[in-house]
């Protein structure tokens, strides 16, 4: 007796596509909402930039202080 097993393969493909679509929609929703991933990354970038500028200014102040002591 010949059986047709291609229907199971097609069904598993459809289920996989549906699950991937659901996961993608959840991921996009989490990324774009308030305090989502993108907003958190922008905040981290701003904090890093502020800290970098502060550190560079402190180093410059220390260098100026040493230059004044040595003059």
ROSE-4610 file (N, C-alpha, C; in Angstrom, 1 decimal, always signed):
// ROSE-4610
residu = [X/X/X/X/X/X/X/X/X/X/X/X/X/X/X/X/X/X/X/X/X/X/X/X/X/X/X/X/X/X/X/X/X/X/X/X/X/X/X/X/X/X/X/X/X/X/X/X/X/X/X/X/X/X/X/X/X/X/X/X/X/X/X/X/X/X/X/X/X/X/X/X/X/X/X/X/X/X/X/X/X/X/X/X/X/X/X/X/X/X/X/X/X/X/X/X/X/X/X/X/X/X/X/X/X/X/X/X/X/X/X/X/X/X/X/X/X/X/X/X/X/X/X/X/X/X/X/X/X/X/X/X/X/X/X/X/X/X/X/X/X/X/X/X/X/X/X/X/X/X/X/X/X/X/X/X/X/X/X/X/X/X/X/X/X/X/X/X/X/X/X/X/X/X/X/X/X/X/X/X/X/X/X/X/X/X/X/X/X/X/X/X/X/X/X/X/X/X/X/X/X/X/X/X/X/X/X/X/X/X/X/X/X]
num = [1/1/1/2/2/2/3/3/3/4/4/4/5/5/5/6/6/6/7/7/7/8/8/8/9/9/9/10/10/10/11/11/11/12/12/12/13/13/13/14/14/14/15/15/15/16/16/16/17/17/17/18/18/18/19/19/19/20/20/20/21/21/21/22/22/22/23/23/23/24/24/24/25/25/25/26/26/26/27/27/27/28/28/28/29/29/29/30/30/30/31/31/31/32/32/32/33/33/33/34/34/34/35/35/35/36/36/36/37/37/37/38/38/38/39/39/39/40/40/40/41/41/41/42/42/42/43/43/43/44/44/44/45/45/45/46/46/46/47/47/47/48/48/48/49/49/49/50/50/50/51/51/51/52/52/52/53/53/53/54/54/54/55/55/55/56/56/56/57/57/57/58/58/58/59/59/59/60/60/60/61/61/61/62/62/62/63/63/63/64/64/64/65/65/65/66/66/66/67/67/67/68/68/68/69/69/69/70/70/70/71/71/71]
x = [+0.8/+0.0/+0.9/+0.6/+1.4/+0.8/+1.7/+1.2/+1.8/+1.1/+1.5/+2.0/+3.3/+3.9/+4.3/+4.1/+4.5/+3.6/+2.4/+1.5/+2.1/+2.7/+3.3/+4.5/+5.3/+6.4/+5.9/+4.8/+4.2/+3.6/+3.0/+2.4/+3.5/+4.6/+5.7/+6.3/+6.4/+6.9/+6.0/+4.7/+3.7/+3.8/+3.9/+4.0/+5.3/+6.4/+7.7/+7.6/+7.0/+6.9/+6.0/+4.9/+4.0/+4.8/+5.5/+6.2/+7.3/+8.0/+9.0/+8.4/+7.3/+6.6/+6.1/+5.6/+5.3/+6.5/+7.6/+8.8/+9.3/+9.3/+9.8/+8.9/+7.6/+6.7/+6.9/+7.2/+7.4/+8.8/+9.8/+11.1/+11.0/+10.3/+10.2/+9.4/+8.4/+7.6/+8.4/+9.2/+10.1/+11.2/+11.6/+12.7/+12.2/+11.0/+10.5/+9.7/+9.3/+8.5/+9.3/+8.6/+9.3/+10.2/+11.4/+12.5/+12.8/+12.6/+13.0/+14.5/+14.9/+16.3/+17.0/+16.3/+16.9/+17.1/+16.1/+16.2/+17.3/+17.4/+18.4/+19.8/+20.0/+21.3/+21.6/+20.6/+20.9/+21.3/+20.6/+21.0/+22.4/+22.7/+24.1/+25.1/+24.8/+25.8/+26.0/+24.9/+25.0/+25.8/+25.6/+26.3/+27.8/+28.1/+29.5/+30.2/+29.5/+30.0/+30.3/+29.3/+29.5/+30.7/+30.8/+31.9/+33.2/+33.3/+34.5/+34.9/+34.0/+34.3/+34.8/+34.2/+34.6/+36.0/+36.3/+37.6/+38.7/+38.4/+39.3/+39.6/+38.6/+38.7/+39.6/+39.3/+40.1/+41.6/+41.9/+43.2/+43.9/+43.2/+43.7/+44.0/+43.1/+43.3/+44.6/+44.7/+45.9/+47.2/+47.1/+48.3/+48.7/+47.6/+47.9/+48.4/+47.9/+48.4/+49.9/+50.3/+51.7/+52.6/+52.0/+52.8/+53.0/+52.0/+52.2/+53.2/+53.2/+54.2/+55.6/+55.8/+57.1/+57.7/+56.8/+57.3/+57.9]
y = [-1.2/+0.0/+1.2/+2.1/+3.4/+4.5/+5.1/+6.2/+7.5/+8.6/+9.9/+10.7/+10.8/+11.4/+12.9/+13.4/+14.8/+15.8/+15.4/+16.3/+16.6/+15.7/+15.9/+16.9/+16.8/+17.7/+19.1/+19.2/+20.5/+21.1/+20.3/+20.8/+21.3/+20.6/+21.0/+22.3/+22.5/+23.7/+24.9/+24.7/+25.8/+26.1/+25.1/+25.4/+26.2/+25.8/+26.4/+27.9/+28.2/+29.5/+30.4/+29.8/+30.5/+30.8/+29.9/+30.1/+31.2/+31.1/+32.2/+33.5/+33.6/+34.9/+35.5/+34.6/+35.1/+35.6/+34.8/+35.2/+36.5/+36.7/+38.0/+39.1/+38.9/+40.0/+40.4/+39.5/+39.7/+40.5/+40.1/+40.7/+42.1/+42.4/+43.8/+44.6/+44.1/+44.8/+45.2/+44.2/+44.5/+45.5/+45.5/+46.4/+47.9/+48.0/+49.4/+50.0/+49.3/+50.0/+50.9/+51.7/+52.6/+51.8/+52.3/+51.5/+50.2/+50.1/+48.8/+48.8/+47.8/+47.5/+48.7/+49.3/+50.4/+51.6/+51.9/+53.1/+52.8/+51.6/+51.3/+51.5/+51.0/+51.2/+52.6/+53.5/+54.9/+55.5/+55.2/+55.7/+55.3/+54.0/+53.6/+54.3/+54.6/+55.3/+56.7/+57.4/+58.7/+58.7/+57.8/+57.7/+57.5/+56.6/+56.3/+57.5/+58.2/+59.5/+60.5/+60.7/+61.7/+61.3/+60.0/+59.6/+59.7/+59.4/+59.6/+61.1/+62.0/+63.4/+63.8/+63.4/+63.7/+63.2/+62.0/+61.4/+62.2/+62.5/+63.3/+64.6/+65.3/+66.6/+66.5/+65.4/+65.3/+65.0/+64.2/+64.0/+65.3/+66.1/+67.3/+68.3/+68.3/+69.1/+68.7/+67.4/+66.8/+67.2/+67.1/+67.4/+68.9/+69.8/+71.2/+71.5/+70.8/+70.9/+70.6/+69.5/+69.1/+70.1/+70.6/+71.5/+72.8/+73.2/+74.4/+74.2/+73.0/+72.7/+72.7/+72.2/+72.1/+73.4/+74.4/+75.7/+76.5]
z = [+0.0/+0.0/+0.0/-0.9/-1.1/-0.2/+0.6/+1.4/+0.9/+1.2/+0.8/+2.0/+2.2/+3.4/+3.1/+2.0/+1.7/+2.4/+2.8/+3.6/+5.0/+5.6/+6.9/+6.8/+5.7/+5.5/+5.2/+4.4/+4.2/+5.4/+6.2/+7.5/+8.4/+8.5/+9.4/+8.9/+7.6/+7.0/+7.3/+7.2/+7.5/+9.0/+9.9/+11.3/+11.6/+11.0/+11.3/+10.8/+9.7/+9.2/+10.1/+10.6/+11.5/+12.8/+13.4/+14.6/+14.4/+13.3/+13.0/+12.8/+12.2/+12.1/+13.4/+14.3/+15.6/+16.4/+16.4/+17.1/+16.5/+15.2/+14.6/+15.0/+15.0/+15.4/+16.9/+17.8/+19.2/+19.3/+18.6/+18.6/+18.1/+17.1/+16.5/+17.5/+18.1/+19.1/+20.3/+20.8/+22.0/+21.7/+20.5/+20.1/+19.9/+19.4/+19.1/+20.2/+21.2/+22.2/+23.1/+23.9/+24.8/+25.8/+26.0/+26.7/+26.1/+24.8/+24.1/+23.9/+23.2/+23.0/+22.3/+21.3/+20.6/+21.5/+22.3/+23.2/+24.3/+24.8/+25.8/+25.1/+23.9/+23.2/+23.0/+22.7/+22.5/+23.8/+24.9/+26.2/+26.6/+26.3/+26.7/+25.9/+24.6/+23.7/+24.2/+24.7/+25.2/+26.5/+27.4/+28.6/+28.4/+27.4/+27.1/+26.6/+25.7/+25.1/+26.2/+27.1/+28.2/+29.1/+29.4/+30.2/+29.5/+28.3/+27.5/+27.5/+27.2/+27.3/+28.6/+29.7/+31.1/+31.3/+30.9/+31.2/+30.4/+29.1/+28.3/+28.9/+29.4/+30.1/+31.3/+32.1/+33.4/+33.0/+32.0/+31.6/+31.2/+30.4/+29.9/+31.1/+32.1/+33.3/+34.0/+34.2/+34.9/+34.1/+32.8/+32.0/+32.1/+32.1/+32.3/+33.7/+34.7/+36.1/+36.1/+35.5/+35.5/+34.8/+33.7/+32.9/+33.7/+34.4/+35.3/+36.4/+37.0/+38.0/+37.5/+36.3/+35.8/+35.2/+35.0/+34.4/+35.5]
